[in-house]
Amino acid sequence: MKIGILGAGPFPNHFIPLFQAHPLVEEVVIAERMAERRDAACKKHGIKRAFDNFDDLLASDVDAIGVYTQRWTHAPWAIKAMRAGKHVFSAVPAAISLEELEELIDTVKETGQLYMLGETTWYEAPTILARKLNRIGAFGDLVYGEANYCHDMEHGFYPPYQIANGDEWKQFASFPPMLYPTHSVGQIVGVTGQPMQKVSCFGQTDNHEDAIFDSELSYFDNAFSNETGLFQASGGASYRANEFRRVSGVAPLIVQGTKGALIDRLWMRHDRTNCDFTEQLIIKPQALPEDWAEQKAQGAQDDFLGGVSATHDFERLPPTFNGLSNGHGGSHHFLADDFVHMVSREQTPVLNVWTAARMCAPGIIAHQSALKGGELMSIPDFGPAPADLTIMDIEQEAGKDVIFPDLVAV
């Protein structure tokens, strides 16, 4: 197959080598409006074909498109690509409004094209472990969960906005945190599979000297740098999700049930015996690329690098991935492999458009709740994938849900 990449910023530059190395991929083609970025990507990755606009990429012979543009633009590009007969891999979020989510789903249904959301937490080690524990019933009935995306604006967020938006970058850097909910809400959905039904969310008005979150300046009319949502899911459990852009430190994944709880790396059984999963979850370090300083200046993040853990089913990956850059908790290799297999098998991936809606709709409504002072609001559910679709879930195909049996036993 041939894969087209829309956007040549720091994030797609970590996926291009993976697609190029995959044995099922013949060629990677890019489209990037910024000549300097386009030329640099071609030189770095040995890309032979590159376009300065999306229409030319769509008119080419690529089979699928990876959308790696600014976060509020993903849905329109994905819809246009599918209507042009291309399968789609989309960076997160899938959409920033309920109307966009509905149009994405309608487009998948109408065109028959395949859509995959590139949510990294799905293949991060703690999520994989918690998801597999849930599948075998180790948590019992789910009671509570907590997930967080803590990423301060000063920790690498300035350069991407500055490069992409020039002098007007501050207008766009004020993107509402809860409209980017897939690393928090999406992580919980990735563990439980439960749709969120209600939310009460509070926003923290920013007062930083950079004045990014000035509602009068903001393209999104947003003054919140931090948002916290309390959700109730379909099973009755409560979940908290934090999306923070002015904060120090990070916070762990928490999942609690009636039989067991996973709090960061500690597995706590109902009989009050514990075990430490640090050894199973730790990500092996990866050597820094020679151009890492240059990549960071362009907005690359430290979590773009990293190997895999003992929890990852790395045996499923093509051997050609060995030694290639990974990142976001070991997820890049798995997302790239899923996307390629989605196209080659012509099967709906587990990170499909309906899963994407269950990850994004709660954040959209949460932000509306925050604007109303925390008003409790209902979250629409666009449903699961239709029953007649064959869902490609390579993780489940591996048949390794019972992992570390001597440690998990409840």
VENJO-V967301 format. One record per residue. N is the residue number from 1. PHI is phi in degrees with one decimal (* if undefined). OMEGA is omega in whole degrees, 0 to 359 (* if undefined). BURIAL is # if it has 9 or more other ideal C-beta (glycine too) atoms within 8 Angstrom, else .. Layout:
n:N phi:PHI omega:OMEGA burial:BURIAL
n:N phi:PHI omega:OMEGA burial:BURIAL
This chain:
n:1 phi:* omega:176 burial:#
n:2 phi:-121.6 omega:184 burial:#
n:3 phi:-116.2 omega:175 burial:#
n:4 phi:-101.6 omega:180 burial:#
n:5 phi:-116.2 omega:177 burial:#
n:6 phi:-97.7 omega:183 burial:#
n:7 phi:105.1 omega:182 burial:#
n:8 phi:-128.4 omega:177 burial:#
n:9 phi:-80.4 omega:185 burial:#
n:10 phi:-60.4 omega:184 burial:#
n:11 phi:-65.3 omega:179 burial:#
n:12 phi:-62.4 omega:179 burial:#
n:13 phi:-65.8 omega:175 burial:#
n:14 phi:-92.2 omega:178 burial:#
n:15 phi:-100.9 omega:181 burial:#
n:16 phi:-53.7 omega:180 burial:#
n:17 phi:-62.4 omega:179 burial:#
n:18 phi:-69.7 omega:177 burial:#
n:19 phi:-63.1 omega:180 burial:#
n:20 phi:-63.8 omega:183 burial:#
n:21 phi:-84.4 omega:184 burial:#
n:22 phi:-70.8 omega:183 burial:#
n:23 phi:-63.8 omega:180 burial:.
n:24 phi:-94.2 omega:182 burial:.
n:25 phi:-108.3 omega:181 burial:#
n:26 phi:-88.3 omega:186 burial:.
n:27 phi:-155.5 omega:172 burial:#
n:28 phi:-116.1 omega:181 burial:#
n:29 phi:-120.2 omega:180 burial:#
n:30 phi:-123.7 omega:170 burial:#
n:31 phi:-130.7 omega:182 burial:#
n:32 phi:-151.1 omega:183 burial:#
n:33 phi:-73.5 omega:182 burial:.
n:34 phi:-87.1 omega:188 burial:.
n:35 phi:-58.6 omega:182 burial:.
n:36 phi:-63.2 omega:178 burial:.
n:37 phi:-66.2 omega:182 burial:#
n:38 phi:-62.0 omega:181 burial:#
n:39 phi:-65.8 omega:180 burial:.
n:40 phi:-65.6 omega:180 burial:#
n:41 phi:-65.9 omega:179 burial:#
n:42 phi:-62.1 omega:181 burial:#
n:43 phi:-67.0 omega:184 burial:.
n:44 phi:-65.8 omega:188 burial:.
n:45 phi:-106.7 omega:180 burial:#
n:46 phi:66.2 omega:181 burial:.
n:47 phi:-80.0 omega:185 burial:#
n:48 phi:-91.9 omega:182 burial:.
n:49 phi:-122.5 omega:179 burial:.
n:50 phi:-147.1 omega:181 burial:#
n:51 phi:-122.4 omega:178 burial:#
n:52 phi:-99.8 omega:179 burial:#
n:53 phi:-153.2 omega:185 burial:.
n:54 phi:-72.2 omega:184 burial:#
n:55 phi:-60.0 omega:179 burial:.
n:56 phi:-66.2 omega:177 burial:#
n:57 phi:-64.8 omega:179 burial:#
n:58 phi:-65.2 omega:180 burial:#
n:59 phi:-78.4 omega:182 burial:.
n:60 phi:-80.2 omega:185 burial:#
n:61 phi:-92.8 omega:178 burial:.
n:62 phi:-68.7 omega:181 burial:#
n:63 phi:-89.3 omega:185 burial:#
n:64 phi:-149.2 omega:183 burial:#
n:65 phi:-123.3 omega:169 burial:#
n:66 phi:-100.3 omega:183 burial:#
n:67 phi:-95.9 omega:182 burial:#
n:68 phi:-126.7 omega:182 burial:#
n:69 phi:-101.3 omega:181 burial:#
n:70 phi:-62.6 omega:197 burial:.
n:71 phi:-61.7 omega:181 burial:#
n:72 phi:-90.2 omega:185 burial:#
n:73 phi:-109.5 omega:192 burial:.
n:74 phi:-64.6 omega:185 burial:#
n:75 phi:-60.5 omega:180 burial:#
n:76 phi:-58.9 omega:180 burial:.
n:77 phi:-65.8 omega:181 burial:#
n:78 phi:-63.6 omega:180 burial:#
n:79 phi:-63.3 omega:179 burial:#
n:80 phi:-62.4 omega:180 burial:#
n:81 phi:-65.7 omega:181 burial:#
n:82 phi:-65.6 omega:179 burial:#
n:83 phi:-71.0 omega:175 burial:.
n:84 phi:-92.6 omega:176 burial:.
n:85 phi:88.3 omega:181 burial:.
n:86 phi:-111.6 omega:170 burial:#
n:87 phi:-73.6 omega:189 burial:#
n:88 phi:-134.1 omega:164 burial:#
n:89 phi:-113.1 omega:183 burial:#
n:90 phi:-117.0 omega:167 burial:#
n:91 phi:-64.1 omega:183 burial:#
n:92 phi:-89.7 omega:357 burial:#
n:93 phi:-80.5 omega:178 burial:#
n:94 phi:-68.0 omega:185 burial:#
n:95 phi:-161.0 omega:180 burial:#
n:96 phi:-120.0 omega:175 burial:#
n:97 phi:-149.6 omega:177 burial:.
n:98 phi:-64.6 omega:180 burial:.
n:99 phi:-64.7 omega:178 burial:.
n:100 phi:-65.1 omega:178 burial:#
n:101 phi:-61.5 omega:180 burial:#
n:102 phi:-62.6 omega:180 burial:#
n:103 phi:-69.3 omega:176 burial:#
n:104 phi:-60.7 omega:181 burial:#
n:105 phi:-64.3 omega:178 burial:#
n:106 phi:-60.5 omega:181 burial:.
n:107 phi:-66.8 omega:176 burial:#
n:108 phi:-60.8 omega:180 burial:#
n:109 phi:-65.2 omega:186 burial:.
n:110 phi:-73.5 omega:185 burial:.
n:111 phi:-92.8 omega:185 burial:#
n:112 phi:76.6 omega:178 burial:.
n:113 phi:-76.8 omega:182 burial:#
n:114 phi:-95.6 omega:182 burial:#
n:115 phi:-132.4 omega:177 burial:#
n:116 phi:-134.5 omega:175 burial:#
n:117 phi:-93.3 omega:183 burial:#
n:118 phi:-88.6 omega:181 burial:#
n:119 phi:-81.4 omega:188 burial:#
n:120 phi:-67.3 omega:184 burial:#
n:121 phi:-64.5 omega:179 burial:#
n:122 phi:-56.1 omega:182 burial:#
n:123 phi:-111.3 omega:170 burial:#
n:124 phi:-82.8 omega:189 burial:#
n:125 phi:-55.3 omega:181 burial:#
n:126 phi:-61.1 omega:179 burial:#
n:127 phi:-67.4 omega:179 burial:#
n:128 phi:-59.8 omega:181 burial:#
n:129 phi:-61.5 omega:182 burial:#
n:130 phi:-63.7 omega:179 burial:#
n:131 phi:-62.9 omega:181 burial:#
n:132 phi:-69.4 omega:175 burial:#
n:133 phi:-61.6 omega:180 burial:#
n:134 phi:-67.3 omega:181 burial:#
n:135 phi:-62.2 omega:182 burial:.
n:136 phi:-92.7 omega:176 burial:#
n:137 phi:78.4 omega:184 burial:.
n:138 phi:-66.7 omega:178 burial:#
n:139 phi:-80.3 omega:190 burial:#
n:140 phi:72.2 omega:175 burial:#
n:141 phi:-77.2 omega:180 burial:#
n:142 phi:-69.0 omega:183 burial:#
n:143 phi:-116.0 omega:187 burial:.
n:144 phi:-155.7 omega:174 burial:#
n:145 phi:-148.9 omega:182 burial:#
n:146 phi:-149.8 omega:178 burial:#
n:147 phi:-139.7 omega:189 burial:#
n:148 phi:-142.1 omega:167 burial:#
n:149 phi:-120.3 omega:182 burial:#
n:150 phi:-104.7 omega:183 burial:#
n:151 phi:-141.4 omega:182 burial:#
n:152 phi:-68.5 omega:181 burial:#
n:153 phi:-57.7 omega:183 burial:#
n:154 phi:-76.5 omega:181 burial:.
n:155 phi:-97.9 omega:172 burial:.
n:156 phi:95.6 omega:182 burial:#
n:157 phi:-87.5 omega:181 burial:#
n:158 phi:-62.7 omega:186 burial:#
n:159 phi:-55.5 omega:181 burial:#
n:160 phi:-59.5 omega:179 burial:#
n:161 phi:-68.8 omega:181 burial:#
n:162 phi:-64.9 omega:182 burial:#
n:163 phi:-67.9 omega:185 burial:#
n:164 phi:-77.3 omega:189 burial:#
n:165 phi:-120.1 omega:175 burial:#
n:166 phi:60.1 omega:184 burial:.
n:167 phi:-64.6 omega:182 burial:.
n:168 phi:-95.1 omega:189 burial:.
n:169 phi:-59.2 omega:183 burial:#
n:170 phi:-65.5 omega:178 burial:#
n:171 phi:-59.8 omega:187 burial:#
n:172 phi:-94.9 omega:179 burial:#
n:173 phi:-68.4 omega:180 burial:#
n:174 phi:-85.3 omega:180 burial:#
n:175 phi:-51.9 omega:184 burial:#
n:176 phi:-58.1 omega:184 burial:#
n:177 phi:-54.1 omega:184 burial:#
n:178 phi:-76.1 omega:171 burial:#
n:179 phi:-85.0 omega:175 burial:#
n:180 phi:-124.1 omega:192 burial:#
n:181 phi:-94.6 omega:192 burial:#
n:182 phi:-74.6 omega:177 burial:#
n:183 phi:-83.0 omega:178 burial:#
n:184 phi:-117.8 omega:177 burial:#
n:185 phi:-55.9 omega:182 burial:#
n:186 phi:-63.4 omega:178 burial:#
n:187 phi:-67.2 omega:178 burial:#
n:188 phi:-64.3 omega:177 burial:#
n:189 phi:-60.3 omega:179 burial:#
n:190 phi:-66.9 omega:177 burial:#
n:191 phi:-91.0 omega:191 burial:#
n:192 phi:-95.2 omega:186 burial:#
n:193 phi:75.1 omega:184 burial:.
n:194 phi:-83.2 omega:173 burial:#
n:195 phi:-72.9 omega:175 burial:#
n:196 phi:-79.0 omega:184 burial:#
n:197 phi:-112.7 omega:182 burial:#
n:198 phi:-139.9 omega:178 burial:#
n:199 phi:-151.3 omega:165 burial:#
n:200 phi:-126.0 omega:187 burial:#
n:201 phi:-129.5 omega:178 burial:#
n:202 phi:-121.3 omega:178 burial:#
n:203 phi:-110.0 omega:177 burial:#
n:204 phi:-104.5 omega:180 burial:#
n:205 phi:-69.3 omega:186 burial:.
n:206 phi:-82.5 omega:176 burial:#
n:207 phi:-136.2 omega:181 burial:.
n:208 phi:-69.8 omega:183 burial:#
n:209 phi:-67.4 omega:180 burial:.
n:210 phi:-74.2 omega:174 burial:.
n:211 phi:58.4 omega:179 burial:.
n:212 phi:-62.2 omega:184 burial:#
n:213 phi:-90.3 omega:174 burial:#
n:214 phi:-99.9 omega:186 burial:#
n:215 phi:-59.9 omega:179 burial:.
n:216 phi:-74.4 omega:178 burial:.
n:217 phi:-89.2 omega:189 burial:#
n:218 phi:-62.7 omega:174 burial:#
n:219 phi:-61.4 omega:184 burial:.
n:220 phi:-102.2 omega:181 burial:#
n:221 phi:53.0 omega:187 burial:.
n:222 phi:-118.8 omega:178 burial:#
n:223 phi:-113.0 omega:184 burial:#
n:224 phi:-91.4 omega:172 burial:#
n:225 phi:-96.4 omega:179 burial:#
n:226 phi:-130.7 omega:176 burial:#
n:227 phi:-137.4 omega:179 burial:#
n:228 phi:-124.5 omega:180 burial:#
n:229 phi:-116.5 omega:172 burial:#
n:230 phi:-108.0 omega:188 burial:#
n:231 phi:-114.5 omega:167 burial:#
n:232 phi:-114.0 omega:183 burial:#
n:233 phi:-96.7 omega:184 burial:#
n:234 phi:-60.9 omega:180 burial:.
n:235 phi:-82.8 omega:179 burial:.
n:236 phi:97.1 omega:180 burial:.
n:237 phi:-71.3 omega:177 burial:#
n:238 phi:-107.9 omega:181 burial:#
n:239 phi:-137.0 omega:175 burial:#
n:240 phi:-111.5 omega:178 burial:#
n:241 phi:-128.9 omega:178 burial:#
n:242 phi:-114.1 omega:172 burial:#
n:243 phi:-119.3 omega:188 burial:#
n:244 phi:-118.3 omega:177 burial:#
n:245 phi:-118.7 omega:172 burial:#
n:246 phi:-132.5 omega:187 burial:#
n:247 phi:-165.6 omega:172 burial:#
n:248 phi:-107.7 omega:177 burial:.
n:249 phi:80.7 omega:178 burial:.
n:250 phi:-124.8 omega:181 burial:.
n:251 phi:-134.0 omega:187 burial:.
n:252 phi:-84.3 omega:170 burial:#
n:253 phi:-76.0 omega:176 burial:#
n:254 phi:-129.4 omega:173 burial:#
n:255 phi:-135.8 omega:181 burial:#
n:256 phi:-122.7 omega:177 burial:#
n:257 phi:-134.7 omega:182 burial:#
n:258 phi:-78.7 omega:181 burial:.
n:259 phi:-106.1 omega:183 burial:#
n:260 phi:-163.5 omega:180 burial:#
n:261 phi:-143.2 omega:173 burial:#
n:262 phi:-113.4 omega:180 burial:#
n:263 phi:-119.7 omega:188 burial:.
n:264 phi:60.2 omega:182 burial:.
n:265 phi:-107.9 omega:183 burial:.
n:266 phi:-106.6 omega:176 burial:#
n:267 phi:-96.1 omega:186 burial:#
n:268 phi:-117.6 omega:182 burial:#
n:269 phi:-85.3 omega:181 burial:#
n:270 phi:-62.8 omega:179 burial:.
n:271 phi:-80.3 omega:177 burial:.
n:272 phi:71.3 omega:169 burial:.
n:273 phi:-92.5 omega:185 burial:.
n:274 phi:-126.2 omega:168 burial:.
n:275 phi:-144.7 omega:185 burial:.
n:276 phi:-100.0 omega:181 burial:.
n:277 phi:-95.5 omega:183 burial:#
n:278 phi:-54.7 omega:182 burial:.
n:279 phi:-62.5 omega:182 burial:.
n:280 phi:-79.2 omega:186 burial:#
n:281 phi:-102.3 omega:185 burial:#
n:282 phi:-65.4 omega:180 burial:.
n:283 phi:-91.4 omega:180 burial:#
n:284 phi:-67.4 omega:180 burial:.
n:285 phi:-66.4 omega:181 burial:.
n:286 phi:-126.9 omega:180 burial:#
n:287 phi:-62.8 omega:180 burial:.
n:288 phi:-73.2 omega:175 burial:.
n:289 phi:-63.7 omega:181 burial:.
n:290 phi:-60.2 omega:182 burial:.
n:291 phi:-99.1 omega:186 burial:.
n:292 phi:-62.9 omega:179 burial:#
n:293 phi:-60.5 omega:179 burial:.
n:294 phi:-66.7 omega:178 burial:.
n:295 phi:-61.2 omega:181 burial:#
n:296 phi:-66.4 omega:178 burial:#
n:297 phi:-65.5 omega:179 burial:.
n:298 phi:-90.0 omega:177 burial:#
n:299 phi:114.2 omega:176 burial:#
n:300 phi:-64.3 omega:183 burial:#
n:301 phi:-105.4 omega:178 burial:.
n:302 phi:-59.3 omega:181 burial:.
n:303 phi:-78.8 omega:172 burial:.
n:304 phi:-73.0 omega:181 burial:#
n:305 phi:-115.4 omega:178 burial:#
n:306 phi:144.4 omega:181 burial:#
n:307 phi:-91.2 omega:179 burial:#
n:308 phi:-126.9 omega:179 burial:#
n:309 phi:-112.8 omega:177 burial:#
n:310 phi:-66.7 omega:180 burial:.
n:311 phi:-77.8 omega:181 burial:#
n:312 phi:-73.4 omega:176 burial:#
n:313 phi:-84.3 omega:188 burial:.
n:314 phi:-69.3 omega:179 burial:.
n:315 phi:-64.0 omega:182 burial:.
n:316 phi:-76.4 omega:186 burial:.
n:317 phi:-78.8 omega:177 burial:#
n:318 phi:-63.9 omega:180 burial:.
n:319 phi:-56.9 omega:180 burial:.
n:320 phi:-67.3 omega:176 burial:.
n:321 phi:-80.9 omega:184 burial:#
n:322 phi:-57.3 omega:177 burial:.
n:323 phi:86.0 omega:179 burial:.
n:324 phi:-83.3 omega:181 burial:#
n:325 phi:-55.7 omega:175 burial:#
n:326 phi:-118.4 omega:179 burial:#
n:327 phi:170.7 omega:183 burial:#
n:328 phi:47.2 omega:176 burial:#
n:329 phi:67.8 omega:179 burial:#
n:330 phi:85.2 omega:189 burial:#
n:331 phi:-87.8 omega:188 burial:#
n:332 phi:-56.3 omega:182 burial:#
n:333 phi:-59.8 omega:184 burial:#
n:334 phi:-72.9 omega:177 burial:#
n:335 phi:-63.6 omega:179 burial:#
n:336 phi:-61.9 omega:180 burial:#
n:337 phi:-65.3 omega:178 burial:#
n:338 phi:-60.0 omega:182 burial:#
n:339 phi:-61.9 omega:180 burial:#
n:340 phi:-63.2 omega:180 burial:#
n:341 phi:-69.6 omega:175 burial:#
n:342 phi:-56.6 omega:182 burial:#
n:343 phi:-70.4 omega:184 burial:#
n:344 phi:-68.7 omega:180 burial:.
n:345 phi:-85.3 omega:187 burial:.
n:346 phi:57.0 omega:179 burial:.
n:347 phi:-124.0 omega:178 burial:#
n:348 phi:-69.9 omega:182 burial:#
n:349 phi:-76.8 omega:178 burial:#
n:350 phi:-65.4 omega:175 burial:#
n:351 phi:-88.2 omega:185 burial:#
n:352 phi:-87.0 omega:185 burial:#
n:353 phi:-67.4 omega:178 burial:#
n:354 phi:-74.7 omega:173 burial:#
n:355 phi:-62.6 omega:179 burial:#
n:356 phi:-59.4 omega:179 burial:#
n:357 phi:-64.6 omega:179 burial:#
n:358 phi:-71.4 omega:176 burial:#
n:359 phi:-86.2 omega:188 burial:#
n:360 phi:-96.6 omega:182 burial:#
n:361 phi:-57.2 omega:179 burial:#
n:362 phi:-59.6 omega:179 burial:#
n:363 phi:-69.2 omega:179 burial:#
n:364 phi:-61.2 omega:180 burial:#
n:365 phi:-71.6 omega:179 burial:#
n:366 phi:-60.2 omega:179 burial:#
n:367 phi:-65.0 omega:177 burial:#
n:368 phi:-63.3 omega:178 burial:#
n:369 phi:-63.6 omega:179 burial:#
n:370 phi:-61.5 omega:178 burial:#
n:371 phi:-66.3 omega:179 burial:.
n:372 phi:-105.4 omega:175 burial:.
n:373 phi:72.2 omega:178 burial:.
n:374 phi:93.8 omega:180 burial:#
n:375 phi:-55.4 omega:177 burial:.
n:376 phi:-70.0 omega:185 burial:.
n:377 phi:-132.0 omega:178 burial:#
n:378 phi:-84.5 omega:182 burial:.
n:379 phi:-110.4 omega:178 burial:#
n:380 phi:-69.3 omega:177 burial:.
n:381 phi:-112.4 omega:180 burial:#
n:382 phi:-83.5 omega:175 burial:#
n:383 phi:86.3 omega:174 burial:.
n:384 phi:-80.6 omega:175 burial:.
n:385 phi:-60.7 omega:179 burial:#
n:386 phi:-53.1 omega:186 burial:.
n:387 phi:-63.6 omega:182 burial:.
n:388 phi:-82.6 omega:179 burial:.
n:389 phi:-88.8 omega:173 burial:.
n:390 phi:-85.8 omega:182 burial:.
n:391 phi:-91.3 omega:178 burial:#
n:392 phi:-87.0 omega:177 burial:#
n:393 phi:-128.0 omega:187 burial:.
n:394 phi:-64.2 omega:177 burial:#
n:395 phi:-59.4 omega:179 burial:#
n:396 phi:-71.6 omega:178 burial:.
n:397 phi:-60.1 omega:182 burial:.
n:398 phi:-67.4 omega:175 burial:#
n:399 phi:66.8 omega:183 burial:.
n:400 phi:-117.7 omega:180 burial:.
n:401 phi:-68.8 omega:177 burial:.
n:402 phi:-88.3 omega:181 burial:.
n:403 phi:-107.9 omega:181 burial:#
n:404 phi:48.1 omega:188 burial:.
n:405 phi:-59.2 omega:181 burial:.
n:406 phi:-70.3 omega:181 burial:.
n:407 phi:-96.0 omega:188 burial:#
n:408 phi:-82.6 omega:190 burial:#
n:409 phi:-44.6 omega:178 burial:.
n:410 phi:-111.5 omega:* burial:#
